[in-house]
Amino acid sequence: MAEFDVDLFVIGAGSGGVRAARVAAGHGAKVAIAEEYRVGGTCVIRGCVPKKLLVYGAHFAEDLADARRFGWKVPDCEFDWKTLRDNVLSEVTRISGIYGETLENNKVEVIHERATVAGPHEVKLASGRTVTAKYILVATGATPAIPDIPGKELGITSNEAFNLEAIPKRIVIAGAGYIANEFAGIFHEFGARVTLVNRTNVILRGYDEQIRDRLLQISSGKGINFKFDAEIERIEKQEDGSLLVYIADDDPIACDAVMFATGRQPLTNLGLENAGVELNDRGAIKVDDDNRSTCESIYAVGDVTDRIQLTPVAIREGQAFSDTVFGNKPHRVDYDNVPSAVFSHPPMAGVGLTEGKAREKYGAIKVFTSDFRAMKNVLAGRNERALYKMIVHPETDVVLGLHMIGPDAPEILQAAAVAVKAGLTKQAFDDTVALHPSMAEELVLMR
Ligand code: FAD
């Protein structure tokens, strides 16, 4: 009889867990995966996928207005939130189904229950059943962190934003990270009056300063309100059902909804102490370069380890774990030059070192910029300038970073990130003939 019920028990069927389970099963391991909510995890159910679909839906507000300048007779259009919401939710269900099928096709046992760690080789399910495993992989992700203030229960998070009954007329968004800025754009384009309230005086900490300043300038110009150095003290419900948001040393803000986008906390309340799995000072599972926790038989990947909280990173970690432990193909995730985007209006994207970080590391780096108005925006009469920045090593000419804001920036950046990852020089960009007319050609025309 086998020593354990399964070779691998994965807790959490999100980006990292599903990849790890499928790949381990492909390598011949006997695998079970537990999911307490819906297969697909944050990205598919209430993150990247529905968010991006809402961004597409929201951008029609600008496209329909611009279309008139391109000769289209656009009648007064009405936006119907429930149509978009329900279409997005059914797309989410479709994709979640595909994830489930992939697991089943790979003979992974999918257990639709909450699971906790009972010991180094033991998982306890909500039904009371216990499963023993040679290895346990914790891929439980993260959950919105909500400040502990009076009235916090009156607010929502991104989790609930996809299921709203109606678009609020006025919304206060707490936070200034990518989720806050993306939803500020979404709600604004759908006609809400948006006020973003942030503790510090910057948005999108960690992104290139000039690029995020450009987003701030464009977003403010569009009518999104920013309140900086402001902390929400409490939220109160009014008799008419609206909310009052109290901010220290300032007038309260009247609104119809408050959304907390104040960071995401790794989900670790699952009995990890029963197996000696330690957390780091940010409350994330401590892992080594091979995703192994402080318990020899327990590994962790994805947001629960809080390395880079992005889907493609969680997927790579899941792949590396299963190839290493079950596939006899050991490899590690390379965290250098991971591209990322903010799906604002217009979107931002970047890869590699920002100007600030490059200066800290190399001193007098070279910076090339292209500050231009996309052809489409010129004809549309849209006064919105794109900005591309290239950060170059002072001696080797290697491109250290690329940062951009403008239409389709994430699509353009993904291709350019290959060049940055490959360590190409500025000269290699210069040697490439421009593809004209395009916005991306600015990348090879920066002088
Ligand atoms: P998750 O995908 O969160 O999966 C964890 C799963 O574990 C969940 O399904 C959860 O229900 C389950 N679970 C938790 N505890 C238990 C338990 N005890 N028992 C059983 N199951 C459990 N990333 C991008 O790359 N691009 C984007 O554009 C992007 N947009 C985002 C937008 C929003 C609004 C949010 C919130 C996130 C976004 N992300 C984006 C981040 C991305 O979703 C995460 O980085 C990614 O989902 C992490 O994958 P994971 O496998 O670590 O965890």
Residues whose N, C-alpha, C, O or C-beta is under 5 A from the ligand:
A	BS01	FAD	I11 G12 A13 G14 S15 G16 G17 A34 E35 E36 Y37 R38 G40 G41 T42 C43 R46 G47 C48 K51 E113 R114 A115 A139 T140 G141 A142 S158 I179 L267 L270 V301 G302 D303 V304 Q309 L310 T311 P312 A314
